[in-house]
Amino acid sequence: MMPNYHIGIDPGKTGYIVAIDGDGSIAWSLPMPETATVLASKLKDYADCYFIVERQFAMHGQGLSSTFTIAQGYGEILGVLAGIGAGCNLVRSQDWQKVMLRGEGKAKGRDLKRLYVAVAERMWPTISFRGPKGGAQDGKAAAALIAEYGRRVSAGRA
């Protein structure tokens, strides 16, 4: 029987997928695959897990090309999850951040992404949230925090 993971997905340009087990440990993670076909092959065995995807919105002032790219990737993720028969919960960034960054103070832009990494590194000190050259993997940190948010919500502790 497949473990019942909470799987957080950060669909951004540096997006990641992170699975957390029932005790809050990170079980596995992977960078967002480049194609829907590869995404489906990676997730097909986890269809009965609890998926939490950061909801995407068009933002005022964002270019049409980047809006289209974000929408296309987001749609592919939702389509793959539907195609493998997985349930999906959408969460606004403000909602998961309110819970997971509680007490951290306000941050925007790059400072917010650095904050994701700092909080994730404190929560999972044995997991690397750095790339091979030491750069922060904010997408991995965000996906881990989204997964943990989903775990807390499903346990009634958010």
C-alpha distance (Angstrom), angle and dihedral (degrees) to the residues before:
residue distance angle dihedral
M1 . . .
M2 3.81 . .
P3 3.82 115.5 .
N4 3.78 114.3 -108.2
Y5 3.79 101.5 -113.0
H6 3.77 128.8 -178.3
I7 3.79 103.5 -133.7
G8 3.79 119.0 -159.8
I9 3.78 120.6 -161.1
D10 3.79 124.6 -162.8
P11 3.82 102.5 -169.3
G12 3.80 96.1 -166.1
K13 3.80 129.3 120.8
T14 3.81 88.8 -87.8
G15 3.80 90.6 35.3
Y16 3.75 126.0 159.7
I17 3.77 141.1 -172.6
V18 3.81 117.6 -135.3
A19 3.81 128.3 -177.2
I20 3.79 120.8 -155.2
D21 3.78 122.9 -167.5
G22 3.79 126.6 -137.8
D23 3.79 95.2 -83.2
G24 3.82 93.7 51.0
S25 3.80 98.2 -101.7
I26 3.78 119.3 137.9
A27 3.80 106.4 -111.4
W28 3.82 98.5 -177.8
S29 3.78 143.0 -23.6
L30 3.77 138.2 -166.2
P31 3.78 137.8 -179.1
M32 3.78 114.7 -103.0
P33 3.82 106.6 -83.3
E34 3.80 115.6 -118.6
T35 3.80 96.0 -126.3
A36 3.79 136.1 41.8
T37 3.81 89.5 -126.2
V38 3.81 92.3 58.4
L39 3.82 90.6 43.0
A40 3.81 90.5 53.5
S41 3.81 92.2 48.4
K42 3.83 90.8 51.3
L43 3.83 95.2 47.8
K44 3.82 103.8 34.6
D45 3.80 93.6 95.4
Y46 3.82 91.7 52.7
A47 3.83 99.3 56.3
D48 3.81 93.6 123.8
C49 3.80 93.8 52.9
Y50 3.80 125.4 101.3
F51 3.84 109.2 -98.0
I52 3.80 121.5 -161.9
V53 3.80 116.1 -172.2
E54 3.78 124.7 -172.7
R55 3.79 105.7 -117.7
Q56 3.79 113.9 -121.5
F57 3.80 126.8 -142.6
A58 3.76 135.6 -177.2
M59 3.79 108.0 -108.6
H60 3.77 126.9 -144.5
G61 3.78 110.0 -104.2
Q62 3.79 94.1 21.3
G63 3.79 114.9 129.8
L64 3.78 121.2 -108.8
S65 3.77 93.8 -119.2
S66 3.81 94.5 53.3
T67 3.82 91.1 43.2
F68 3.80 89.9 53.4
T69 3.82 92.2 47.5
I70 3.80 92.2 50.5
A71 3.80 92.0 46.3
Q72 3.80 92.3 48.5
G73 3.82 93.4 51.1
Y74 3.80 92.2 44.5
G75 3.81 91.2 49.7
E76 3.80 91.1 49.4
I77 3.81 91.1 52.9
L78 3.80 92.3 49.9
G79 3.81 91.0 44.7
V80 3.80 92.8 50.7
L81 3.80 91.9 49.2
A82 3.80 90.5 49.5
G83 3.81 90.5 45.4
I84 3.80 93.7 54.6
G85 3.81 90.4 44.9
A86 3.80 95.4 -112.7
G87 3.76 123.3 151.5
C88 3.76 115.0 -124.1
N89 3.77 133.2 -159.0
L90 3.79 118.1 -161.4
V91 3.78 118.2 -148.4
R92 3.78 128.8 -172.3
S93 3.78 114.3 -126.1
Q94 3.81 89.8 -122.3
D95 3.80 90.8 57.9
W96 3.80 99.2 50.9
Q97 3.81 91.8 39.2
K98 3.82 91.5 53.0
V99 3.81 89.7 58.7
M100 3.79 102.4 33.3
L101 3.82 97.7 40.7
R102 3.82 95.5 41.0
G103 3.79 110.7 148.5
E104 3.80 94.4 12.7
G105 3.80 98.5 105.7
K106 3.80 128.2 -125.5
A107 3.79 123.2 -47.8
K108 3.80 136.4 165.7
G109 3.78 137.8 -167.2
R110 3.79 115.4 -12.3
D111 3.79 91.8 -2.1
L112 3.80 89.3 58.6
K113 3.80 90.8 51.1
R114 3.81 90.3 49.7
L115 3.80 87.9 51.0
Y116 3.84 91.0 54.4
V117 3.80 89.0 55.1
A118 3.81 94.3 45.5
V119 3.81 92.9 50.6
A120 3.81 92.8 44.6
E121 3.81 91.3 49.2
R122 3.82 89.7 53.1
M123 3.81 92.6 47.6
W124 3.82 95.9 45.0
P125 3.83 106.1 24.5
T126 3.81 93.4 169.9
I127 3.83 93.3 55.9
S128 3.80 120.7 82.5
F129 3.78 117.2 -129.4
R130 3.80 91.3 178.8
G131 3.77 130.2 93.9
P132 3.82 124.9 -127.4
K133 3.81 91.3 -84.3
G134 3.81 93.6 45.6
G135 3.81 97.2 -99.9
A136 3.79 117.8 144.4
Q137 3.80 116.7 -97.9
D138 3.80 95.8 -146.9
G139 3.81 92.6 169.2
K140 3.79 90.8 58.0
A141 3.80 91.1 46.7
A142 3.82 91.8 48.2
A143 3.82 92.2 48.5
A144 3.82 90.6 49.9
L145 3.81 91.3 49.7
I146 3.82 90.6 47.1
A147 3.82 90.5 51.4
E148 3.81 91.5 48.7
Y149 3.80 89.8 47.7
G150 3.83 88.7 54.3
R151 3.80 90.8 48.4
R152 3.80 90.9 52.2
V153 3.80 93.0 46.1
S154 3.80 92.5 50.3
A155 3.82 89.3 49.7
G156 3.84 91.3 48.4
R157 3.82 92.8 -115.0
A158 3.82 103.4 112.0
